[in-house]
């Protein structure tokens, strides 16, 4: 069974760096965001090596 990381605040700062780090290790990521769809989609574009699911919380 593979593990999936749920990362809140992946749009910027520590969450963003964590998401990129996990992606570089071929991890699966869920990017949770509240308002800024544009930034969340930009993070998803950066992390093309992993499965990215964006949900508005």
DSSP file (Angstrom, degrees, kcal/mol; ACC not computed):
  #  RESIDUE AA STRUCTURE BP1 BP2  ACC     N-H-->O    O-->H-N    N-H-->O    O-->H-N    TCO  KAPPA ALPHA  PHI   PSI    X-CA   Y-CA   Z-CA
    1    1 A X              0   0    0      0, 0.0     2,-0.2     0, 0.0     0, 0.0   0.000 360.0 360.0 360.0 128.7    0.0    0.0    0.0
    2    2 A X        -     0   0    0      1,-0.0     2,-0.3    25,-0.0    25,-0.0  -0.525 360.0-124.6 -85.6 155.7    1.4    3.4   -1.0
    3    3 A X        -     0   0    0     -2,-0.2    25,-0.8     2,-0.0     2,-0.4  -0.728  16.3-154.2 -99.3 149.3    1.3    6.4    1.3
    4    4 A X  E     -a   28   0A   0     -2,-0.3     2,-0.5    23,-0.1    25,-0.2  -0.988   9.1-141.5-124.5 131.8   -0.2    9.7    0.3
    5    5 A X  E     -a   29   0A   0     23,-2.8    25,-3.1    -2,-0.4     2,-0.7  -0.819   5.7-154.6 -94.9 126.5    0.8   13.1    1.9
    6    6 A X  E     -a   30   0A   0     -2,-0.5     2,-0.6    23,-0.2    25,-0.2  -0.902  18.1-169.4 -96.9 114.6   -1.9   15.6    2.6
    7    7 A X  E >   -a   31   0A   0     23,-2.9    25,-2.4    -2,-0.7     3,-0.5  -0.922   8.1-164.4-114.6 117.9   -0.1   19.0    2.6
    8    8 A X  E 3  S+a   32   0A   0     -2,-0.6    25,-0.1     1,-0.2    23,-0.0  -0.765  77.7  23.7 -94.6 145.8   -1.9   22.1    3.8
    9    9 A X  T >  S+     0   0    0     23,-1.0     3,-1.0    -2,-0.3     7,-0.6   0.795  73.3 144.9  73.2  28.0   -0.4   25.5    2.9
   10   10 A X  T <   +     0   0    0     22,-0.6    10,-0.1    -3,-0.5    23,-0.1   0.535  51.6  83.4 -76.7  -4.5    1.4   24.0   -0.2
   11   11 A X  T 3  S-     0   0    0     21,-0.2     2,-0.3     1,-0.1    -1,-0.2   0.795 106.2  -9.5 -67.6 -27.5    0.9   27.3   -2.1
   12   12 A X  S X> S+     0   0    0     -3,-1.0     4,-1.1    31,-0.0     3,-0.7  -0.971 105.0  10.7-160.2 169.4    3.9   28.9   -0.4
   13   13 A X  H 3> S-     0   0    0     -2,-0.3     4,-2.3     1,-0.2     5,-0.2  -0.163 116.7  -6.2  61.2-140.2    6.6   28.7    2.2
   14   14 A X  H 3> S+     0   0    0      1,-0.2     4,-2.5     2,-0.2    -1,-0.2   0.872 135.0  52.8 -61.3 -41.6    7.2   25.5    4.2
   15   15 A X  H <> S+     0   0    0     -3,-0.7     4,-2.4    -6,-0.4    -5,-0.3   0.897 109.6  49.7 -61.7 -40.5    4.3   23.7    2.8
   16   16 A X  H  X S+     0   0    0     -4,-1.1     4,-2.3    -7,-0.6    -2,-0.2   0.933 112.3  46.5 -63.4 -47.6    5.4   24.4   -0.8
   17   17 A X  H  X S+     0   0    0     -4,-2.3     4,-2.2     1,-0.2    -2,-0.2   0.874 112.0  51.6 -64.0 -37.3    8.9   23.2   -0.1
   18   18 A X  H  X S+     0   0    0     -4,-2.5     4,-2.5     2,-0.2     5,-0.2   0.923 108.9  50.6 -64.6 -44.6    7.6   20.1    1.6
   19   19 A X  H  X S+     0   0    0     -4,-2.4     4,-2.3     1,-0.2    -2,-0.2   0.918 111.9  47.1 -59.8 -45.1    5.4   19.3   -1.4
   20   20 A X  H  X S+     0   0    0     -4,-2.3     4,-2.2     2,-0.2    -1,-0.2   0.895 111.1  51.8 -64.8 -39.6    8.3   19.7   -3.8
   21   21 A X  H  X S+     0   0    0     -4,-2.2     4,-0.8     2,-0.2    -2,-0.2   0.923 111.7  45.6 -63.2 -45.1   10.6   17.5   -1.6
   22   22 A X  H ><>S+     0   0    0     -4,-2.5     5,-2.5     1,-0.2     3,-0.7   0.899 111.7  52.9 -65.5 -40.0    8.0   14.7   -1.4
   23   23 A X  H ><5S+     0   0    0     -4,-2.3     3,-2.1     1,-0.2    -2,-0.2   0.891 103.5  56.4 -62.5 -39.9    7.4   14.9   -5.2
   24   24 A X  H 3<5S+     0   0    0     -4,-2.2    -1,-0.2     1,-0.3    -2,-0.2   0.747 105.4  52.6 -64.0 -22.3   11.2   14.6   -5.9
   25   25 A X  T <<5S-     0   0    0     -4,-0.8    -1,-0.3    -3,-0.7    -2,-0.2   0.171 124.0-107.4 -96.8  16.5   11.1   11.4   -3.9
   26   26 A X  T < 5 +     0   0    0     -3,-2.1    -3,-0.2     1,-0.2     2,-0.2   0.780  66.8 157.0  63.6  31.1    8.2   10.1   -6.1
   27   27 A X      < -     0   0    0     -5,-2.5     2,-0.4    -8,-0.1    -1,-0.2  -0.485  45.1-116.4 -83.1 156.6    5.6   10.6   -3.4
   28   28 A X  E     -a    4   0A   0    -25,-0.8   -23,-2.8    22,-0.2     2,-0.4  -0.784  37.1-166.3 -92.1 137.4    1.9   11.0   -3.9
   29   29 A X  E     -ab   5  52A   0     22,-1.9    24,-0.9    -2,-0.4     2,-0.5  -0.959  23.3-159.1-132.0 140.0    0.5   14.3   -2.7
   30   30 A X  E     -ab   6  53A   0    -25,-3.1   -23,-2.9    -2,-0.4     2,-0.7  -0.989  18.7-152.7-111.7 121.4   -2.8   15.9   -2.0
   31   31 A X  E     -ab   7  54A   0     22,-1.4    24,-1.0    -2,-0.5     2,-0.4  -0.850  11.0-162.3 -96.4 112.3   -2.5   19.7   -2.1
   32   32 A X  E     +ab   8  55A   0    -25,-2.4   -23,-1.0    -2,-0.7   -22,-0.6  -0.806  15.7 169.3 -96.5 133.5   -5.2   21.2    0.2
   33   33 A X  E     - b   0  56A   0     22,-1.7    24,-2.7    -2,-0.4     4,-0.1  -0.942  27.5-157.8-140.1 162.2   -6.0   24.9   -0.3
   34   34 A X  S    S-     0   0    0     -2,-0.3    -1,-0.1    22,-0.2     3,-0.1   0.820  79.7 -12.6-108.1 -46.2   -8.7   27.2    0.9
   35   35 A X  S    S+     0   0    0      1,-0.1     2,-1.6    22,-0.1     3,-0.2   0.724 105.3  80.3-127.7 -44.1   -9.0   30.2   -1.4
   36   36 A X     >  +     0   0    0      1,-0.2     4,-2.1     2,-0.1     5,-0.2  -0.536  40.7 167.7 -87.8  86.3   -6.2   30.7   -4.0
   37   37 A X  H  > S+     0   0    0     -2,-1.6     4,-2.7     1,-0.2     5,-0.2   0.875  75.8  58.4 -61.5 -39.4   -7.0   28.2   -6.8
   38   38 A X  H  > S+     0   0    0      1,-0.2     4,-1.8     2,-0.2    -1,-0.2   0.924 108.6  43.7 -60.0 -46.8   -4.4   29.9   -9.1
   39   39 A X  H  > S+     0   0    0      2,-0.2     4,-2.2     1,-0.2    -1,-0.2   0.901 112.8  52.6 -66.0 -40.4   -1.5   29.2   -6.7
   40   40 A X  H  X S+     0   0    0     -4,-2.1     4,-2.1     1,-0.2    -2,-0.2   0.906 110.1  48.2 -62.5 -40.8   -2.7   25.7   -6.0
   41   41 A X  H  X S+     0   0    0     -4,-2.7     4,-2.1     2,-0.2    -1,-0.2   0.853 108.7  54.6 -67.4 -34.1   -2.8   24.9   -9.7
   42   42 A X  H  X S+     0   0    0     -4,-1.8     4,-1.7    -5,-0.2    -2,-0.2   0.901 108.1  49.0 -64.9 -40.5    0.7   26.4  -10.1
   43   43 A X  H  X S+     0   0    0     -4,-2.2     4,-1.4     1,-0.2    -2,-0.2   0.922 109.8  52.4 -63.4 -43.3    2.0   24.1   -7.4
   44   44 A X  H  < S+     0   0    0     -4,-2.1    -2,-0.2     1,-0.2    -1,-0.2   0.885 107.2  52.0 -59.3 -39.4    0.3   21.2   -9.2
   45   45 A X  H  < S+     0   0    0     -4,-2.1     3,-0.5     1,-0.2    -1,-0.2   0.856 108.5  51.8 -65.4 -34.6    2.0   22.2  -12.4
   46   46 A X  H  < S+     0   0    0     -4,-1.7     2,-0.6     1,-0.2    -1,-0.2   0.781 106.8  55.4 -69.8 -27.4    5.3   22.2  -10.6
   47   47 A X    ><  +     0   0    0     -4,-1.4     3,-1.0    -3,-0.2    -1,-0.2  -0.478  61.0 141.5-108.1  60.2    4.7   18.7   -9.2
   48   48 A X  T 3   +     0   0    0     -2,-0.6    -1,-0.2    -3,-0.5    -2,-0.1   0.641  62.7  68.4 -76.9 -13.5    4.1   16.8  -12.4
   49   49 A X  T 3  S+     0   0    0     -3,-0.2     2,-0.3     2,-0.1    -1,-0.2   0.587 101.2  50.0 -82.7  -8.6    6.0   13.7  -11.2
   50   50 A X  S <  S-     0   0    0     -3,-1.0     2,-0.6    -6,-0.2   -22,-0.2  -0.775  94.7 -94.1-124.2 167.7    3.4   12.9   -8.6
   51   51 A X        -     0   0    0     -2,-0.3   -22,-1.9   -24,-0.1     2,-0.5  -0.744  44.2-168.0 -80.1 121.1   -0.4   12.5   -8.4
   52   52 A X  E     -b   29   0A   0     -2,-0.6     2,-0.5   -24,-0.1   -22,-0.2  -0.960  10.7-177.8-118.1 125.5   -1.8   15.8   -7.3
   53   53 A X  E     -b   30   0A   0    -24,-0.9   -22,-1.4    -2,-0.5     2,-0.5  -0.987  10.5-159.1-119.6 124.8   -5.4   16.2   -6.2
   54   54 A X  E     +b   31   0A   0     -2,-0.5     2,-0.4   -24,-0.2   -22,-0.2  -0.912  12.5 177.0-108.3 129.2   -6.6   19.7   -5.3
   55   55 A X  E     -b   32   0A   0    -24,-1.0   -22,-1.7    -2,-0.5     2,-0.6  -0.995  29.1-129.1-128.6 134.7   -9.6   20.2   -3.0
   56   56 A X  E      b   33   0A   0     -2,-0.4   -22,-0.2   -24,-0.1   -24,-0.1  -0.747 360.0 360.0 -82.5 119.9  -11.0   23.5   -1.8
   57   57 A X              0   0    0    -24,-2.7   -23,-0.2    -2,-0.6    -1,-0.1   0.430 360.0 360.0 -90.8 360.0  -11.5   23.2    2.0
